[in-house]
Amino acid sequence: MTDMFSDAGEESRLRVFLSVFLRNRMAVIGLCVLALILLAAIFAPLVTSFEYDEQDLLASLQWPSREHIFGTDEFGRDIFSRVVYAGRVSVVVGIVSVAIGISFGGILGAVAGFYGGTADEIVMRCVDVLLAIPSILFAIAIAASLGPGLFNMILAVGISSIPYYARILRSSALSVREQEFIEASRAVGSSNLRILFRHVIPNCLAPIIVQGTLGVADGILYAAALSFIGLGIQPPTPEWGGMLSGGRSFIRDYSYMTFFPGLAIVLTILALNFVGDALRDALDPKLRDR
C-alpha cells in the first residue's frame, strides 16, 4: 500500500511539473531549439555536405548561396559545416564544465552547510575570495596558465564555476539539515556521511538542476570568449568564438562570417535561459501559480 501511494504521489508531482513547464511557451520553443542544435551536432556528418576543414580557395569569401547556405570563409571553407561542427565543441564544453562545477562545488557546499562550524568557515571564506574575482577573468587566468586547447578550456570554465555551485548547495543544505527526516535518520543510527549523500544532497538537487541549465549557457559563452581571444580551441577545429575572431577582420565587407556563428551563440544561450527559467518555476512550488 505504501509503495502504491508513493508511486501515485510521484506521478502527481510529475504531472504538475510537466503542466507548469509546458505552459511556458518560450521554454517549449527553447527546448525545440536545443533539440535541433543537439541533433545537428550529433549527426553533423549527415547534416552537412562539406567537411569543416575542407578548403576551396576558388570559392573563398562567397556570400550565402544554394551551395553554401551560410557562405564561405577566406579559405573557401563552408561556414554552415563549421557552425554545425562547432556546436559539438560548445555543447561538450558547456555540459562537462557544469559537471565539474557541480561535482566539486556541490560537494564542498554540501559539506560546509551540513557540518557547519570550522568546515563551513574554511570552505565559505575560500569561496568568498573566489567570488570576488569575476568568473570570466578567473577562467581567462586559468586558461592562460594551462595554455590553449579543449581540455584546458573545459578545466578553466569548470573550475571558475565551482564557487557558485558551492554557495547554492550550502544554502540548500543549511535548510535541509534541519528537516525532521534528517533527525529520524540520525535516530536510526545513520552516519553523517550516509545522511549527507543519501538524504541531504538528493534533496538539494532542484536548485542545482536550474543553475546547471543556466550554467551550460555560461559555459558556452565563456568558451566562446576564450576562443575569441586565442585561449580556447585552436584552428582548424571550429568553435563559435573562434569563428567570430577569425571573421572580425572581414566584418565590413563579409558580415555573414560573424553573423552566423554569433547567431548560433545567441540562440543557444537564449534557449538554455528560457528552459532554465521554466525549470525554476516548475520545481519551485512558490512560483507555480504566478
C-alpha positions in Angstrom: 0.0 0.0 0.0 2.8 2.4 0.9 4.5 1.8 -2.5 1.3 2.3 -4.3 0.7 5.7 -2.6 4.3 6.7 -3.1 4.1 5.9 -6.8 0.8 7.8 -7.1 2.5 10.8 -5.4 5.4 10.7 -7.8 3.1 10.6 -10.8 1.2 13.5 -9.4 4.3 15.6 -8.9 5.5 14.7 -12.4 2.2 15.8 -13.9 2.3 19.1 -12.1 5.9 19.6 -13.2 5.1 18.9 -16.9 2.0 21.0 -16.7 3.8 24.0 -15.4 6.8 23.5 -17.8 4.7 23.0 -20.9 2.6 26.0 -20.1 5.6 28.2 -20.7 5.7 28.6 -24.5 9.1 30.2 -24.6 10.5 27.2 -22.7 8.9 24.8 -25.2 10.4 26.8 -28.1 13.8 26.9 -26.3 13.6 23.1 -25.8 12.9 22.6 -29.5 15.8 24.9 -30.5 18.1 22.9 -28.1 16.9 19.6 -29.6 17.7 20.9 -33.1 21.2 22.1 -32.1 22.0 18.8 -30.3 20.7 16.7 -33.2 22.7 18.8 -35.7 25.8 18.4 -33.6 25.4 14.7 -33.1 24.6 13.9 -36.7 26.9 16.6 -38.2 28.3 14.4 -41.0 24.7 13.7 -42.2 23.5 17.3 -41.9 26.5 18.9 -43.7 27.7 18.5 -47.3 31.3 19.6 -46.6 34.0 18.8 -44.1 34.6 21.6 -41.7 38.3 21.8 -42.7 37.7 21.3 -46.5 39.3 24.2 -48.3 38.5 25.5 -51.8 40.4 28.8 -52.5 38.4 29.3 -55.7 35.2 29.5 -53.7 36.6 31.8 -50.9 34.5 34.6 -49.5 31.3 33.7 -51.2 28.1 35.1 -49.8 25.3 32.6 -48.8 24.0 30.7 -51.8 22.3 27.5 -52.6 25.5 25.5 -52.5 26.9 27.2 -49.4 23.8 28.4 -47.4 25.9 30.3 -44.8 28.6 31.3 -47.3 32.3 30.5 -47.2 35.3 32.0 -45.3 38.7 33.3 -46.6 39.9 29.7 -47.2 36.8 28.6 -49.0 35.5 26.5 -46.1 31.8 26.1 -45.8 30.6 28.2 -42.8 27.4 26.1 -42.3 29.5 23.0 -41.8 31.8 24.8 -39.4 28.9 26.2 -37.4 27.4 22.8 -37.1 30.6 21.1 -36.1 31.4 23.9 -33.7 28.2 23.1 -31.9 29.8 19.8 -30.8 32.6 21.6 -29.1 30.3 24.2 -27.4 27.9 21.6 -26.1 30.7 19.4 -24.7 32.4 22.4 -23.0 29.1 23.6 -21.5 28.0 20.2 -20.2 31.3 18.9 -18.9 32.2 22.3 -17.3 28.9 22.2 -15.4 29.6 18.6 -14.3 32.9 19.7 -12.9 31.4 22.7 -11.1 28.6 20.6 -9.6 30.8 17.7 -8.6 33.4 19.7 -6.7 31.5 22.8 -5.8 28.4 20.9 -4.9 30.2 18.5 -2.5 32.2 21.4 -0.9 29.0 23.4 -0.4 27.0 20.4 1.0 29.8 19.5 3.4 30.0 23.2 4.6 26.3 23.5 5.0 25.7 20.1 6.7 28.6 20.1 9.1 28.8 23.9 9.8 31.4 25.2 12.3 35.0 25.2 11.2 34.4 23.3 8.0 31.8 25.9 6.9 34.1 28.8 7.8 37.1 27.5 5.9 35.1 26.5 2.8 33.0 29.6 2.6 35.8 32.0 3.2 37.7 30.4 0.3 34.5 30.6 -1.8 34.1 34.3 -0.9 37.7 35.0 -2.1 37.0 33.3 -5.4 33.6 35.0 -5.8 35.4 38.4 -5.5 37.0 37.6 -8.9 34.7 37.9 -11.9 34.2 34.4 -13.2 35.2 35.3 -16.8 38.5 36.8 -15.6 39.1 33.7 -13.4 38.5 31.5 -16.4 40.9 33.6 -18.5 43.6 33.4 -15.8 43.3 29.6 -15.6 43.3 29.1 -19.3 46.3 31.4 -19.7 48.1 29.4 -17.1 47.3 26.0 -18.6 47.5 27.0 -22.3 45.1 26.7 -25.2 43.2 23.5 -26.0 39.9 21.8 -25.5 40.8 20.0 -22.2 42.3 23.1 -20.7 39.4 25.2 -21.7 36.9 22.8 -20.1 39.0 22.9 -16.9 39.2 26.7 -16.9 35.4 27.1 -17.4 34.6 24.3 -14.9 36.9 25.5 -12.1 35.6 29.1 -12.5 32.0 27.8 -11.8 32.9 25.9 -8.6 32.3 28.8 -6.2 28.7 29.4 -7.4 27.6 25.8 -7.0 29.3 25.6 -3.6 27.3 28.6 -2.4 24.0 27.2 -3.8 24.5 23.8 -2.2 25.5 25.3 1.1 22.3 27.4 1.4 20.2 24.4 0.4 22.0 22.1 2.9 21.5 24.5 5.7 17.7 24.3 5.4 17.6 20.5 4.6 19.7 19.5 7.6 17.0 20.9 9.9 14.2 18.8 8.5 12.6 16.0 10.5 13.6 13.2 8.2 17.3 14.1 8.9 16.6 13.7 12.7 14.8 10.5 12.0 17.8 9.2 10.0 20.1 10.1 12.9 17.8 8.4 15.3 18.1 5.0 13.5 21.9 5.2 13.6 22.8 6.5 10.1 26.3 8.0 9.9 26.8 11.6 8.9 28.3 10.6 5.6 25.3 8.4 4.8 22.9 11.2 5.7 24.9 13.7 3.6 24.9 11.6 0.4 21.7 9.7 0.9 19.4 12.5 2.1 20.9 16.0 2.1 22.4 16.2 -1.4 19.4 14.5 -3.2 17.1 16.9 -1.6 19.2 19.9 -2.8 19.0 18.9 -6.5 16.2 21.2 -7.6 18.2 24.5 -7.4 21.2 22.7 -8.8 19.3 21.5 -11.8 18.1 25.0 -12.6 21.5 26.6 -12.0 23.1 23.8 -14.1 20.9 24.6 -17.0 21.9 28.2 -16.8 25.5 27.2 -16.2 25.6 25.4 -19.5 24.8 28.7 -21.2 27.5 30.4 -19.2 30.0 27.7 -20.1 29.2 28.1 -23.8 29.6 31.8 -23.6 32.9 31.6 -21.6 34.2 29.0 -24.1 33.4 31.4 -27.0 35.1 34.2 -25.1 38.3 32.1 -24.5 38.4 31.0 -28.1 37.8 34.6 -29.3 41.0 35.8 -27.5 43.0 32.7 -28.6 42.9 30.7 -25.3 40.4 28.1 -26.4 40.1 25.8 -29.3 42.9 26.2 -31.9 42.4 26.2 -35.7 41.4 24.4 -37.8 38.9 23.0 -35.3 35.8 25.2 -35.4 34.4 26.9 -32.4 31.8 29.7 -32.4 34.0 32.2 -30.6 37.0 31.3 -32.7 34.9 31.8 -35.8 33.9 35.3 -34.6 37.5 36.1 -34.0 38.5 34.9 -37.5 35.7 36.8 -39.2 36.1 40.2 -37.4 38.7 41.4 -40.0 36.2 40.8 -42.7 33.2 42.2 -40.9 32.8 45.3 -43.1 32.6 43.5 -46.4 31.6 40.0 -45.4 29.4 40.4 -42.3 27.9 36.9 -42.7 31.2 35.4 -41.5 30.5 36.7 -38.0 26.7 36.8 -38.2 26.0 33.1 -38.3 28.3 31.9 -35.5 27.1 34.9 -33.4 23.5 33.8 -34.1 24.3 30.3 -33.0 25.6 31.5 -29.7 22.6 33.8 -29.1 20.0 31.2 -30.0 21.7 28.5 -27.8 22.1 30.8 -24.8 18.6 32.2 -25.1 17.1 28.7 -25.4 19.0 27.5 -22.3 17.9 30.5 -20.3 14.2 30.0 -21.3 14.4 26.4 -20.3 16.2 27.2 -17.0 13.6 29.8 -16.1 10.8 27.3 -16.8 12.5 24.6 -14.7 12.8 27.1 -11.8 9.1 27.8 -12.0 8.1 24.2 -12.3 10.4 23.0 -9.5 9.6 25.7 -7.0 6.0 25.4 -5.6 6.0 29.1 -4.7 6.4 30.1 -8.3 3.9 27.6 -9.9 0.8 29.8 -9.7 2.4 33.1 -10.8 
